[in-house]
Amino acid sequence: MSALAVESTVAPLWAGRLIARAACRQELHVAQEGIPAPASPVFTVPLECKLETGLRPWDGPVTESSMCPACLRALRGEPEPEKPRIVPAGVAEQLPAAAPDPRGRHLRAVPDPVKYAEAPLPTEHAGHPITWSGWQTAPILSHYDPSCEWCGDAGPGEMAGGRQGHPASKTIPLRRFIAYRCTACQEMTAYEQVGSELRVVTHHKSRAPKGCNEPKESL
């Protein structure tokens, strides 16, 4: 059964050939040359692309966009597209080199951010050791700017809590400490909590340049 309508007056490659459509899809297929047109749905029909089942003869309009791409390639004698190469998981593959910029610009690699040694917490105060908790992300307060006053990093930084002594001890009374640090430049200050006040115990000066992490204004 031939196609009854085409997009141009030029005889298409599938002229005079059986056009069939799978019952569950809209894509049209071309049967191999010499296949007679059945009067009812056909099964196991050799097509230009493969052996298909559950096909129905088609006598409606035929356009190139509705044709099976594999059938068109077979009719035109074109090779099959190259299948993507599967790389096994866990195998490193070298990426191709970047093509030169067509506008003649020189591309520069952006260096990784500089990492500074972690600020050390004071191990003792007033001759007695301090026990510290691990660093945790500092809470964000609506009335407090979390950015670092030294390097300008947006933050938030980290904080750690410490304690010394025991409430029942007469020789080593209980003392509480708190420390804040910037995770970008490692500027850190440790305080002793005395009532509602914070007294500086130690300050770790950052080695980062002043304002190095402040946001840059876009041009």
C-alpha positions in Angstrom: 0.0 0.0 0.0 1.6 3.3 -1.1 1.6 6.7 0.5 -1.2 8.9 -0.8 0.2 12.3 0.1 3.7 13.7 0.3 5.3 17.1 1.0 6.7 17.6 -2.5 6.0 16.6 -6.1 9.4 14.8 -6.3 8.9 11.0 -6.0 10.0 10.1 -2.4 12.2 7.1 -1.6 9.3 5.2 -0.2 7.0 5.7 -3.3 5.3 2.4 -4.2 6.4 0.8 -0.9 4.3 -0.6 1.9 4.0 2.1 4.7 3.0 0.6 8.1 2.6 2.0 11.6 2.9 0.2 14.9 -0.3 0.0 16.8 1.1 1.7 19.9 3.2 4.5 18.2 2.8 7.2 15.6 6.1 6.5 13.8 5.8 5.2 10.2 7.9 2.4 8.9 8.8 1.3 5.3 8.6 -2.4 4.5 11.4 -4.0 2.6 11.0 -4.0 -1.2 8.6 -6.6 -2.6 6.5 -7.0 0.6 2.8 -7.1 -0.5 0.2 -4.9 1.2 -2.0 -7.0 3.5 -5.7 -6.2 4.0 -5.5 -6.4 7.8 -3.0 -5.7 10.6 0.3 -7.6 9.9 2.7 -9.4 12.2 6.4 -10.1 11.7 7.0 -7.8 8.8 10.6 -7.3 7.6 11.2 -3.5 7.6 14.0 -1.4 6.3 15.1 -0.8 9.9 14.3 -4.1 11.7 11.8 -6.9 12.1 8.7 -5.5 13.7 5.4 -7.0 15.0 1.9 -5.6 15.5 2.0 -3.3 12.4 -1.0 -1.8 10.7 -1.1 -0.8 7.0 -1.1 3.0 6.5 -2.7 4.9 3.6 -2.7 8.4 5.1 -0.4 11.3 4.6 3.3 10.6 4.8 5.9 13.2 5.6 9.6 12.8 6.2 9.2 14.0 9.8 6.8 11.2 10.5 9.1 8.5 9.1 11.3 6.2 11.1 14.8 7.7 11.1 16.4 4.2 10.8 14.2 3.4 7.7 15.2 6.7 6.1 18.9 6.0 6.7 18.5 2.5 5.2 16.7 3.8 2.1 19.4 6.5 1.6 22.3 4.1 2.2 23.5 6.3 5.2 25.5 4.7 8.0 24.1 4.2 11.4 25.0 6.9 13.9 27.9 6.1 16.2 26.7 4.7 19.5 27.9 6.5 22.7 30.9 4.8 24.3 30.1 3.6 27.8 32.8 4.3 30.3 32.9 1.9 33.3 32.2 3.4 36.7 35.2 4.4 38.7 37.5 4.7 35.6 39.0 8.1 35.2 38.8 9.5 31.7 40.9 12.4 30.3 38.7 15.1 29.0 39.5 16.6 25.5 41.5 19.8 25.5 39.4 23.0 25.3 39.2 24.6 21.9 40.8 28.0 21.5 38.5 31.0 22.0 37.3 32.1 18.5 37.5 35.7 19.5 41.1 35.5 20.3 40.8 36.0 24.1 43.3 34.4 26.4 41.5 32.1 28.9 42.9 31.9 32.3 42.4 29.2 34.9 40.8 30.3 38.2 43.0 29.2 41.1 41.5 27.4 44.0 40.8 29.5 47.1 43.7 29.7 49.5 43.4 27.5 52.5 44.9 28.6 55.8 45.9 26.5 58.8 43.1 25.9 61.3 43.1 28.4 64.1 44.2 26.7 67.4 42.0 26.8 70.4 43.6 27.7 73.7 44.3 24.5 75.7 44.4 26.2 79.1 43.5 29.3 81.0 44.6 30.6 84.4 46.8 27.5 84.7 44.0 24.9 84.2 43.1 23.0 81.0 40.0 23.8 78.9 37.9 21.1 77.4 36.4 22.1 74.0 33.5 20.8 72.0 33.9 20.4 68.2 33.4 23.3 65.8 29.8 23.9 64.6 28.2 26.3 62.2 27.4 29.5 64.1 23.7 30.5 64.3 22.5 33.3 62.0 20.9 36.2 63.9 18.6 38.7 62.2 20.3 41.7 63.8 23.9 40.5 63.4 26.1 40.5 60.3 27.7 37.0 59.9 30.4 38.2 57.5 34.0 38.2 58.7 35.3 41.6 59.9 38.8 40.9 58.6 38.5 39.1 55.2 34.9 39.9 54.3 33.8 36.3 53.8 30.0 36.2 53.9 29.9 33.5 56.6 28.5 32.2 58.7 31.6 31.2 60.6 31.9 28.5 63.2 31.8 28.4 67.0 32.9 26.1 69.7 32.1 25.8 73.4 34.6 25.1 76.2 34.5 24.5 80.0 36.9 24.3 82.8 36.6 23.0 86.4 33.5 21.9 88.3 30.7 23.8 90.0 31.3 21.9 93.3 35.1 22.5 93.2 36.6 25.1 95.5 40.0 25.0 93.9 39.0 24.9 90.2 35.6 26.7 89.9 33.5 26.1 86.8 34.3 28.5 83.9 32.7 28.5 80.5 34.3 29.6 77.2 33.2 30.3 73.7 35.2 30.7 70.5 34.3 32.1 67.0 36.3 31.6 63.9 36.0 32.5 60.2 36.2 29.3 58.1 37.8 31.3 55.1 40.7 33.1 56.7 40.8 31.4 60.2 40.7 34.6 62.2 39.5 33.3 65.7 38.7 34.9 69.1 38.1 32.9 72.2 36.2 34.4 75.1 35.4 33.5 78.8 31.8 33.9 79.7 31.6 36.0 82.9 28.0 36.6 83.7 26.5 38.4 80.6 29.9 39.6 79.5 32.5 38.0 77.2 36.2 38.5 78.1 38.8 37.9 75.4 41.1 35.0 76.3 43.0 34.7 73.1 42.9 36.1 69.5 44.3 34.2 66.5 45.3 36.8 63.9 44.5 35.8 60.3 47.3 35.5 57.7 44.9 36.4 54.9 45.1 39.8 53.2 42.6 42.4 54.6 39.3 42.3 52.7 40.4 39.5 50.4 37.1 37.7 50.4 34.8 40.7 50.1 32.2 40.4 47.3 33.3 42.0 44.1 30.9 44.4 42.4 29.9 43.3 38.9 30.8 45.6 36.1 
